[in-house]
Amino acid sequence: MRTARLLAGALSAVALAGGLAACGDDDGGDDPRGATAASTTAARTPAATTSAGAPAVGAAGQAGVATGAPGSSGRPFASDAPWNTRIEDRPTDARSSRWIALAAGDSAGSGLFVNTSRWSVPVVTEEGGRPTRVVCRQLPAFCGDGRRVRELPVPPGQDPRPEFDGWFTVLDRPAGVAYDLWRARRGADGVISYQLLRRWDLGGRGAQAPGRVGARASGLPLFAGLITPDEVAACRIEHALAISVPEPAGGLYVAPASSADPRGSADALPLGARLRLRPGVRLDRLPDRTNTCAARAVTDALRRYGAIVVDRARVPTLYAQLNHDWTQPLRDARGALLDGRTRRPLSRARLSQPGDVSTPQLRGNEVEQLRLGDFEVVQAGELRRFPGLRDTGEETSR
């Protein structure tokens, strides 16, 4: 009987992993090969202004829309958390070349894309938030941390996007916690329902114990590794980025991931692995009307902190905060349009040219010159299988 219960739990966990692995599975809808400024013009809520001292970026502020990294240190999680540790000097994993080749799958020629308007995460804060009832659409044992959460501070007009797996993050900074919701949606009565809620300590490690699931296939936080408006305005990113790849390993993961997608080859790149740009890889010949400092900030972060594999996507994908209008043009404090290369106001001659001469904050294709082959895998820890024979409790048996 004990064996039967273990097997039943393991099978249930596999089924859950299959559901969670679908998170972001259609990320590649923003295909870098067709990415233009026009490809990121979907209507979104205007974002808040940037932090003091950063160049203005265009939109009027809105309370409760996160624009910077939270936490007492200016970014989520402890200073020694995986997301905040630098990796330039760490050794390369002996399996790096094979893992990178398998991870690319049939998309080996696809450039690295930044999701700005689809398949990313809306992030809101407690500022201007109203107590909003949240309910789980599953049995309590299958709701993650939701059994202890009855309401969250959500600003008016800020809703999950069900068409993108209902990913949604609520930061309660005074309490030092964040909440990730999966398959969330707001009903006509204003109640937000979901299928899984995970609570995160903003001063913690941004990772879970082996076998615990989350809103992503990897079990990692939705808001970790996001590119935020403040970071783009400041031209600096001081943390690892979240990346999804076309063919991650099936059923295997390494820390800091805590779960895995059951699909894929067991020999491929595991979720939780950390990638970094190989020495000597540089961006050149950036397209016109590209926010050059944002592109440099991304590549610098990929070199110093790397990118942690969090999920599966059709093409190699990074993530920018979803509830911000990245199509806003770069402007200075007086509202003058800025050149994307020099960060200086456009000349009269340039302004008199026909067509749109402004530079959007992010187009999504700033780093499309980079391919997975430009990366190497930092030495990984112990390979774990999901679900493990002991991972049959309520956290995996959904």
C-alpha positions as CSV (number, residue, x, y, z in Angstrom):
1,M,0.0,0.0,0.0
2,R,2.8,2.4,0.9
3,T,4.4,1.8,-2.6
4,A,1.1,2.4,-4.3
5,R,0.6,5.7,-2.5
6,L,4.2,6.8,-3.4
7,L,3.6,6.0,-7.0
8,A,0.2,7.7,-7.1
9,G,1.8,10.8,-5.5
10,A,4.6,10.7,-8.0
11,L,2.2,10.4,-11.0
12,S,0.1,13.2,-9.6
13,A,3.2,15.4,-9.3
14,V,4.2,14.6,-12.9
15,A,0.7,15.7,-14.0
16,L,1.1,19.0,-12.1
17,A,4.6,19.5,-13.6
18,G,3.1,19.2,-17.0
19,G,0.5,21.8,-16.2
20,L,3.1,24.2,-14.6
21,A,5.5,23.6,-17.5
22,A,2.9,25.1,-19.8
23,C,3.6,28.5,-18.1
24,G,5.4,30.5,-20.8
25,D,5.3,27.7,-23.3
26,D,4.0,30.2,-25.9
27,D,6.6,32.9,-25.0
28,G,7.9,32.7,-28.6
29,G,4.8,34.6,-29.8
30,D,7.2,37.6,-29.7
31,D,9.6,36.2,-32.3
32,P,12.8,38.2,-32.6
33,R,13.0,37.5,-36.3
34,G,9.9,39.7,-36.8
35,A,10.4,42.1,-33.9
36,T,9.9,45.7,-34.5
37,A,8.9,48.7,-32.5
38,A,5.3,48.1,-33.8
39,S,5.3,44.6,-32.3
40,T,5.2,46.0,-28.8
41,T,2.3,48.4,-29.1
42,A,-0.4,46.5,-27.2
43,A,-2.3,48.8,-24.9
44,R,-1.1,48.6,-21.3
45,T,-1.5,50.6,-18.1
46,P,0.9,53.6,-17.9
47,A,3.8,53.0,-15.5
48,A,5.0,55.0,-12.7
49,T,7.8,57.5,-13.0
50,T,11.4,56.4,-12.5
51,S,13.4,56.9,-9.3
52,A,15.0,60.2,-8.4
53,G,17.9,61.1,-10.6
54,A,17.1,58.8,-13.5
55,P,16.2,60.3,-16.9
56,A,12.5,60.7,-17.4
57,V,11.0,58.0,-19.6
58,G,7.7,59.5,-20.7
59,A,4.6,58.3,-18.9
60,A,2.7,59.7,-16.0
61,G,3.1,57.7,-12.8
62,Q,0.5,55.3,-11.4
63,A,0.6,54.3,-7.8
64,G,1.1,50.6,-7.2
65,V,2.8,49.8,-10.5
66,A,6.3,48.5,-9.6
67,T,9.0,50.3,-11.4
68,G,12.1,49.3,-9.4
69,A,13.4,46.2,-7.6
70,P,11.9,45.9,-4.1
71,G,13.6,45.0,-0.8
72,S,15.8,46.9,1.7
73,S,18.9,46.4,-0.5
74,G,17.2,47.9,-3.6
75,R,16.6,44.5,-5.2
76,P,14.7,41.4,-4.1
77,F,16.3,38.8,-1.9
78,A,19.4,38.6,0.2
79,S,22.8,39.8,-1.1
80,D,24.1,36.2,-1.2
81,A,20.9,34.8,-2.9
82,P,21.5,33.1,-6.3
83,W,19.9,36.0,-8.1
84,N,22.3,38.6,-6.6
85,T,25.7,36.7,-6.7
86,R,28.2,37.5,-9.5
87,I,29.6,34.6,-11.5
88,E,32.4,35.9,-13.7
89,D,35.0,33.8,-12.0
90,R,33.1,30.6,-11.6
91,P,34.2,27.6,-13.6
92,T,32.4,26.4,-16.7
93,D,30.4,23.2,-16.4
94,A,32.0,20.2,-18.3
95,R,28.6,19.6,-19.9
96,S,28.2,23.1,-21.2
97,S,28.6,22.6,-24.9
98,R,26.3,19.7,-25.1
99,W,23.7,21.3,-22.9
100,I,23.7,24.6,-24.9
101,A,23.4,22.7,-28.2
102,L,20.4,20.6,-27.0
103,A,18.7,23.6,-25.4
104,A,18.6,25.5,-28.7
105,G,16.7,22.6,-30.4
106,D,15.5,23.7,-33.8
107,S,15.9,27.4,-32.9
108,A,19.7,27.4,-32.9
109,G,19.7,30.4,-35.2
110,S,17.1,32.4,-33.2
111,G,18.3,35.5,-31.4
112,L,17.7,36.4,-27.8
113,F,14.4,38.2,-27.4
114,V,13.0,40.3,-24.5
115,N,9.3,39.8,-23.9
116,T,7.7,43.2,-23.2
117,S,4.1,42.9,-24.1
118,R,3.3,39.2,-24.0
119,W,4.2,36.2,-21.7
120,S,5.7,38.2,-19.0
121,V,4.7,39.2,-15.5
122,P,2.6,42.2,-14.2
123,V,4.1,43.4,-10.9
124,V,2.2,45.7,-8.5
125,T,3.0,47.0,-5.1
126,E,1.0,47.8,-1.9
127,E,1.2,51.5,-2.8
128,G,-2.4,52.6,-3.6
129,G,-3.5,49.0,-3.1
130,R,-7.0,48.1,-1.9
131,P,-7.7,45.0,0.1
132,T,-8.8,42.5,-2.7
133,R,-10.3,39.2,-2.0
134,V,-8.4,36.2,-3.5
135,V,-9.7,32.7,-3.7
136,C,-8.2,29.4,-5.0
137,R,-10.1,27.5,-7.6
138,Q,-8.7,24.2,-6.4
139,L,-9.0,22.1,-3.2
140,P,-7.1,23.8,-0.3
141,A,-4.3,21.2,-0.3
142,F,-3.5,22.1,-3.9
143,C,-3.3,25.9,-3.6
144,G,0.3,26.3,-2.5
145,D,0.5,29.1,0.2
146,G,-3.0,30.3,-0.6
147,R,-4.7,28.6,2.3
148,R,-3.4,31.4,4.6
149,V,-4.1,34.3,2.3
150,R,-7.6,35.8,2.1
151,E,-6.8,39.2,0.5
152,L,-4.0,41.1,-1.1
153,P,-3.3,44.8,-1.6
154,V,-4.0,45.3,-5.3
155,P,-4.2,48.8,-6.9
156,P,-7.4,49.5,-8.9
157,G,-7.1,48.8,-12.6
158,Q,-4.3,46.3,-12.1
159,D,-5.4,42.8,-13.2
160,P,-3.8,39.4,-14.1
161,R,-3.6,38.6,-17.8
162,P,-5.3,35.2,-18.2
163,E,-4.2,34.9,-21.8
164,F,-0.6,34.7,-20.5
165,D,-1.1,32.0,-17.9
166,G,-2.5,34.5,-15.4
167,W,0.9,35.3,-14.0
168,F,0.7,38.1,-11.4
169,T,2.9,39.3,-8.6
170,V,1.9,41.4,-5.7
171,L,4.7,43.0,-3.6
172,D,3.9,43.9,0.0
173,R,7.1,45.7,0.8
174,P,6.3,46.9,4.4
175,A,5.7,43.3,5.2
176,G,8.8,42.1,3.3
177,V,6.9,39.6,1.2
178,A,5.7,39.0,-2.3
179,Y,3.0,36.8,-3.7
180,D,3.1,35.0,-7.1
181,L,-0.2,33.9,-8.6
182,W,-0.6,31.3,-11.4
183,R,-3.6,31.1,-13.7
184,A,-5.1,34.2,-12.0
185,R,-8.0,36.2,-13.3
186,R,-10.3,38.9,-11.9
187,G,-14.0,38.3,-11.9
188,A,-16.9,40.7,-12.5
189,D,-17.3,41.0,-8.7
190,G,-13.6,42.2,-8.3
191,V,-12.4,38.9,-6.7
192,I,-9.2,37.5,-8.1
193,S,-9.2,33.7,-8.4
194,Y,-6.1,31.6,-9.1
195,Q,-4.9,28.0,-9.2
196,L,-1.7,28.4,-7.2
197,L,-0.3,31.1,-4.9
198,R,3.3,31.1,-3.6
199,R,4.5,33.5,-0.9
200,W,8.1,34.7,-1.1
201,D,10.3,36.4,1.6
202,L,11.9,39.5,0.0
203,G,14.9,39.1,2.2
204,G,15.3,35.4,1.5
205,R,17.1,33.4,-1.2
206,G,14.4,33.5,-3.9
207,A,14.4,29.7,-4.1
208,Q,12.5,26.8,-2.6
209,A,13.3,23.4,-1.1
210,P,13.7,20.5,-3.7
211,G,10.3,19.2,-4.9
212,R,8.3,22.4,-4.2
213,V,6.4,23.8,-7.2
214,G,5.7,27.4,-8.0
215,A,4.1,29.6,-10.7
216,R,6.9,28.7,-13.1
217,A,7.9,25.2,-14.3
218,S,11.2,25.7,-12.4
219,G,9.5,26.6,-9.1
220,L,11.4,30.0,-9.1
221,P,9.7,33.4,-8.5
222,L,7.9,35.1,-11.3
223,F,9.3,38.5,-10.4
224,A,12.9,37.3,-10.0
225,G,15.1,38.2,-13.0
226,L,12.7,40.7,-14.5
227,I,14.0,43.8,-16.3
228,T,12.3,46.8,-14.7
229,P,11.6,50.4,-15.9
230,D,14.0,51.9,-13.3
231,E,16.8,49.6,-14.4
232,V,16.3,50.6,-18.0
233,A,16.3,54.3,-17.1
234,A,19.4,53.9,-15.0
235,C,21.1,51.7,-17.7
236,R,22.2,49.2,-15.0
237,I,20.9,45.8,-13.9
238,E,22.4,44.4,-10.7
239,H,21.0,40.8,-10.7
240,A,20.8,37.7,-12.7
241,L,18.1,37.6,-15.4
242,A,15.5,35.0,-16.0
243,I,15.7,33.1,-19.3
244,S,13.6,30.5,-21.0
245,V,15.0,28.2,-23.7
246,P,13.4,26.1,-26.4
247,E,14.4,22.6,-25.1
248,P,15.2,22.4,-21.4
249,A,15.8,18.9,-19.8
250,G,12.8,16.7,-19.1
251,G,12.2,16.0,-15.5
252,L,15.6,17.2,-14.2
253,Y,16.6,20.4,-12.5
254,V,19.5,21.9,-10.5
255,A,19.5,24.5,-7.7
256,P,18.1,27.2,-7.4
257,A,15.2,25.5,-9.3
258,S,13.0,23.2,-7.3
259,S,10.9,21.5,-9.9
260,A,11.0,20.7,-13.6
261,D,9.1,20.3,-16.8
262,P,8.6,16.6,-17.6
263,R,8.9,17.1,-21.3
264,G,12.3,17.0,-23.1
265,S,15.5,15.0,-23.3
266,A,17.1,14.0,-20.0
267,D,20.5,15.0,-21.5
268,A,19.5,18.6,-22.1
269,L,20.0,21.8,-20.1
270,P,18.3,21.5,-16.7
271,L,16.0,24.2,-15.3
272,G,17.9,26.2,-12.7
273,A,21.2,26.2,-14.7
274,R,22.9,29.5,-15.0
275,L,24.2,30.8,-18.3
276,R,26.7,33.6,-18.9
277,L,28.0,35.3,-22.0
278,R,31.3,33.7,-23.2
279,P,34.3,36.0,-23.0
280,G,34.7,38.2,-26.0
281,V,31.1,38.2,-27.0
282,R,30.0,41.8,-27.7
283,L,27.1,43.6,-29.4
284,D,27.8,45.6,-32.5
285,R,25.9,47.4,-35.2
286,L,22.8,48.0,-33.2
287,P,19.8,49.0,-35.3
288,D,18.7,52.6,-35.5
289,R,16.3,53.8,-32.8
290,T,17.7,51.3,-30.3
291,N,18.1,52.2,-26.6
292,T,21.8,51.4,-26.6
293,C,22.3,51.8,-22.9
294,A,19.5,49.3,-22.2
295,A,21.1,46.8,-24.6
296,R,24.5,47.3,-22.8
297,A,22.9,47.0,-19.4
298,V,21.4,43.6,-20.4
299,T,24.6,42.3,-21.8
300,D,26.6,43.5,-18.8
301,A,24.2,41.7,-16.5
302,L,24.4,38.5,-18.6
303,R,28.2,38.7,-18.2
304,R,28.4,39.6,-14.5
305,Y,25.4,37.8,-13.0
306,G,24.3,35.5,-15.9
307,A,20.8,34.2,-16.6
308,I,19.0,31.5,-14.7
309,V,16.9,29.0,-16.8
310,V,13.4,29.3,-15.5
311,D,11.1,27.8,-18.2
312,R,10.5,26.8,-21.8
313,A,9.9,29.2,-24.7
314,R,9.9,28.9,-28.5
315,V,13.0,31.1,-28.8
316,P,15.5,32.1,-26.1
317,T,13.6,34.6,-24.1
318,L,14.3,37.2,-21.4
319,Y,11.5,39.1,-19.5
320,A,10.6,42.7,-19.0
321,Q,7.9,43.8,-16.5
322,L,4.6,43.4,-18.3
323,N,2.5,46.2,-16.9
324,H,4.7,49.0,-18.2
325,D,4.4,50.7,-21.6
326,W,7.8,50.0,-23.0
327,T,6.9,51.7,-26.3
328,Q,7.1,55.1,-24.6
329,P,9.9,57.2,-26.2
330,L,13.0,58.2,-24.3
331,R,12.7,61.7,-23.0
332,D,14.7,64.0,-20.7
333,A,13.2,65.8,-17.6
334,R,11.9,68.6,-19.8
335,G,10.1,66.2,-22.2
336,A,12.5,66.5,-25.1
337,L,13.0,63.3,-27.1
338,L,16.4,61.6,-26.5
339,D,18.7,59.9,-29.0
340,G,18.9,56.2,-28.1
341,R,22.7,56.1,-28.6
342,T,23.8,59.4,-27.0
343,R,21.0,59.9,-24.5
344,R,21.0,63.6,-25.7
345,P,18.1,65.5,-27.1
346,L,17.4,65.0,-30.8
347,S,18.7,67.7,-33.0
348,R,16.3,70.0,-35.0
349,A,17.4,68.3,-38.2
350,R,16.6,64.9,-36.8
351,L,13.2,66.0,-35.5
352,S,12.3,67.4,-38.9
353,Q,12.8,64.1,-40.6
354,P,9.6,62.3,-41.7
355,G,8.2,59.4,-39.7
356,D,8.8,58.5,-36.1
357,V,12.3,59.4,-35.0
358,S,11.9,58.6,-31.3
359,T,13.5,55.7,-29.5
360,P,11.3,53.4,-27.4
361,Q,12.5,52.3,-24.0
362,L,12.6,48.7,-25.1
363,R,11.7,47.1,-28.4
364,G,12.4,43.6,-27.4
365,N,15.1,43.0,-30.1
366,E,17.9,45.0,-28.4
367,V,20.0,41.8,-27.9
368,E,18.8,39.7,-30.8
369,Q,22.4,39.5,-32.1
370,L,23.0,37.0,-29.2
371,R,22.4,33.3,-29.8
372,L,22.4,30.5,-27.2
373,G,25.8,29.5,-28.8
374,D,27.2,32.7,-27.4
375,F,26.7,31.4,-23.8
376,E,28.3,28.9,-21.6
377,V,26.9,27.1,-18.5
378,V,28.3,28.0,-15.1
379,Q,29.3,24.8,-13.2
380,A,26.0,23.4,-11.9
381,G,25.2,21.6,-8.7
382,E,23.5,18.2,-8.1
383,L,21.1,17.1,-10.8
384,R,17.7,16.3,-9.2
385,R,14.7,14.5,-10.7
386,F,11.2,15.8,-10.4
387,P,9.2,14.5,-8.8
388,G,11.5,12.5,-6.5
389,L,10.2,9.4,-4.7
390,R,10.0,11.4,-1.5
391,D,8.3,14.4,-3.2
392,T,4.8,13.1,-2.7
393,G,3.4,15.5,-0.2
394,E,0.9,18.2,-0.7
395,E,3.5,20.5,-2.4
396,T,3.9,18.1,-5.4
397,S,0.8,16.0,-5.4
398,R,-1.7,18.4,-6.9
